Structure formats: C-alpha cells, structure tokens
Amino acid sequence: MYQPKFSITNPILKYIGQIEGAKEVVDYAVMVPAWEVKFQEEARVRTVHFGTRIEGNELNYSQAERVMAGEEVIARERDVQEVINYRNVVEYIDKLGERYNVEGPGGRAVYSESWLKKIHELTTEKILDKVNQGEYRQTRVVIKNSQTGEVSYKPPLPVEIKMQIEEFFDWLNSDAGRDVHPILRAGITHYELVRIHPFVDGNGRVARAFTLLVLYREGYDVKRFFSIEEYFDKNAEDYYQALQS
C-alpha cells in the first residue's frame, strides 16, 4: 500500500495549532445570515478567479465575477470557459462537501476516484477533446522550467497512473490515512495529485480543487469564508517551489 513520506516538524505543529485556533474562532463566530452568505459568495468568486489566474488566465476579478453571474465579457474564449468551468467545479465540491461525515465507517469521510475524474471533466469541458475529459492521460509528459526550458520533473508513465491513483485513494480511505491530521491529509493529497500528474492538462486546478474537497469533508471549510487559491496565487513562487522540492 502507498505510504506518504513526511516528517512532522516543530514548525508544522505550530502552524497546525494556529489553524485549529483560527478555525475555532470562525466556527463559533455569530454572524447575521445575510452577511454570512455575502462572505461565502465573495469567497467563491475569489476561489474561481485566483484558481484560474495562477494558471495564466487573463481575466481580472471584475470580469471573472461577471462571467460567473452569466454576463458577457470581451475576452479570450478559453479564459472565459476556464472561469465557467471552475465555477462548476466549486459548485460540485460544495455539494460533495455537504455530505461530510456521513459515509465512512464510524461516520468518517470517504473519497472516490470517480470524483477526481468528474472534477477534471468539469475543469476541461470545451477546452480538451471529449476523449481526454475525465480520463487519465495515455501519453508521456514532462514538466519544464518555464524560464530555462529544462526538464524539471518526469511524472509517472501512463501505464503507472491508474495503479498509483488507486493506491493513493486506498491510503486516503484507510485507517492509517485517517489517523493523519486533516490538514496534513489535504497537503499530501495536493502533492500526490501534482506528482502523479494523471491528466494531459488541468492537473494543477484539479489538485487544488480536490484538496479543497478534502478540507471541506474533514470539517475544515471554515464556513467557506476564505479562498485557499487566493493564498496560492499571492504566494505563487513559494507555492511552486514547495511542489518542486
């Protein structure tokens, strides 16, 4: 079975403690329902905007907000479609997140490989050919340094993808996996999906989206007031360095 390799350092323990403290404050905060809905809607726009911008989408915040509201904007067709798609991904995650803590043994959250494929299908609708939407890649790919052009990483071969994904989900749903703190589980999920790079395109968005799903289903949605994608975008250099380390 797959077993993640990681060390729990003092800084990690400190950060988890800070996260738990902040989570408790938000969870027990009393707020007017109308304001709560407003904050959630704003966070959803930020999630979609920054989640696509970090991948090179050129729409600004206002344009993304208008696209999500169903309005027309003058922009590159792919940029508009990426925003529409990621909005659909976030809505899909919201629905799955509502089922938190009701499916697994002892009421613990479980995860399905089919959700990963569905998220990719939604992410790449009208962007990739149908044959590649929600399906693992059948070609070999390499990750290159955008500045030097040098190959920085070679993901697993196509024949290895399904086995590695299945082994990862077996761990995620196992007792051993559930014994790992949810924040670390989310981080491991993000890293593994980026490492395996299972699809021909959209792997970054899918990895971040599935990570968000793990946080939601483990009870770390913090009322959905915040956007982890916004943090990644504003700290993009650190984010990519961490993935490559």
N, C-alpha and C positions, 0 to 999 in steps of 0.2 A: 504493500500500500504506500501511496505517496505520503511523505512526511516533510513538512516545511522545515527549513534550517534557519533558525533565528536565535538571537540572544536577547534576553530581557535585561537591559542595562538600567542604571540609576536614572538617566535622563528619560528613558521610556516610562519608567514607573512614575516619575514626576509629572510627565505630560498626561498620563492616564488619570492620575489624581486630579489634575486641573480640569480635564474633560469631564470627569464624574462630578466635580463641584459645579461646573458651569451647567451641566445637564440638569442637575437637581434644581438650580435656580430657575431655569427656563420651565422645567416640568411643573413646578409649583407656583409659577407666576400667575396671578389673576389678571385677566385682560378682558376688555369689552369684546364680545364676539365679533363685531364688525371690524375692529382693528386687527383681530387675530386673522380673519380672512384676508384683509388687506395685506398684511405682512406675508402671508403664505403666497398670495398671488404675485407680489413683488419678488419673492424668493424664487418662484417658478420661472419668471422672466429672466432673472439673473442666471439661474441654472442653465437655461437654454442658450442664452446669449454667450456667456463665458465658456460653456461647454463646447460650443462650436467655434468660437473665436480662437481658442487655444490651438485649434487645428487649421487656422488660416482663413476662417470665414470673415468676410469683409463688411458685413452688416454692422452698423452701430447699434447701441442699445435701443434707441428710439425706433429704428427700423425693425429690429427683432420683435419689439413689443407690438408694433403694428401688424407684422406678419402673423404673430400668434393670435391677434384679435381678428384675423381674417381679412385685413385690409391689403390693398395692393401697394407695392413699393417698386421704385425703379432701381433694379439691382441685378447682378448676375443671377441667372436662373438657378444654378447649383447652390448658391448661397441661400437663396430663399427656400429651396427644397430642404436643405440641411436643417434650417430652423424649424420648418414644419415637421420634419421627421423627428427631431429631438424633442419637440413639444409632445409628440405622440408617444415617444419613449418615456418621458417623465410621467405622462398620464397613466401609462401601462404600469410603471413602477409604483405609482400611488395606489393603484388597485391591488397589486400584489402585496404592498406594504400593509394594507388594511387587514390582511389575513394573518398578521403577525401572531405568533404564539398559539396557533390552534391546530397545527397539522402534525407535528412530530411527536415521538414518544415523550411522555411527560409534559406535553404542551410546548415542546421546543420547536423552533423554526426549522424547516427543511427547505432544500433548494433543488431545482430541477434543471437539467441540461437543456431541456426544451425552452426554458425561459431565456437562456443565453442566446439561443438561436432566434427566438422571437424578437428579442431586443435588437439583434443585428438586422433582422429583416425590416423592422421598423426604421432603424437608423439609415438603411441604404435604399429604401424604397425610391424608385425613379432615379436613382443615382447609379446603382450597379445593375447589370443584367439580372433578370429573374433567376437564372441558374445559379448565381452567386449570392443571392439574398438569403440569409439564414442558413447557409451551407458552408462547411469547412473548406478551406482552400485546397485545390488539387495541384497547385504549383509551388515551387520553392521560391522563397523570398529572402531578401537580405535587408538589413537596416543600415542606412548610410548616414554618415555625418553630413548635415546639411551645408556646412561650410567647406569642408575639405573633400567631400565625396568619398572618403574612405569607408570601408565596411566596418561598422562598429559592433554589429551583432548578427548572428545567423540563427533565426528561430528553428524549431524542430521541423523535420521533413514532413510532408503531407501525410505519409503513412503512419506517423507517430502521433498525430494530433488527437484523434478520437480516443486513443488509449490514455493519453496524458490528461485530457479533459475529464474522462470518466474517473480516473484515479483521483484527480483533484476533488471532484464532486463527492466521491466516496469518503474522502477525508473530511470535507466540509460538513457532511451529514453524519459523521461518525461520533461516538462518544469522545474520542480523543480530540477531534476537531472542535467539538462543543465545549470542551474544557478550556480552550484558549479564549482569552478575553475578547469580547466582540470587536473592540477597536483593532486589535491585532488580527483577528479573523478578516476584517474588512481590508486591512493593509495587505495581508497575504493574498487575498482574492485579487486585489488590484494588480499586484506584482505578477502573480501566476498567469493571469489572462494576458498581460502585456508580454510576458516571457514566451508563452506558447504561441501568441500571435495567430490565432486559429483561422482568421478570415483574410480575404485578399485586400480588404480595405475596411476602415471604420473601427479598427481594433482599439484605439485609444478611447473613443467615445463609448464603445461597448464596455470596456473595462471600467471606466469611471461610472457608467450607469449601473452596472451590476454591483459595484462597490457600494453605491448609494442604496441599492436594494438590500444588501446585507445589513447596512446600518439601520435602515427602516425596520426590517423584520426582527432585528435584535433589540428594538426599542430605543434606538439612538437617532430618531428623526427630529428630536428637539422641536417638536410641534411644526417642523418644516418651515422654520423662520429663516433659515440660513442656506447659503449655496456653497458647497464644497468646491464646485467648479470655479467659482469666483476666486477662491483662495489659490487654486492651482494656476489659474491664468495670471494672477498678480504676482505669483512666485514661480513663473514658468521655468526659469533657468534652474532653480533649485529642484523643481519637480522632475525635470528631465534628467538632471544629474543623479537624482536618487534612483530613478528607474534604471539608469545605465551602470550604477555602481555594483 
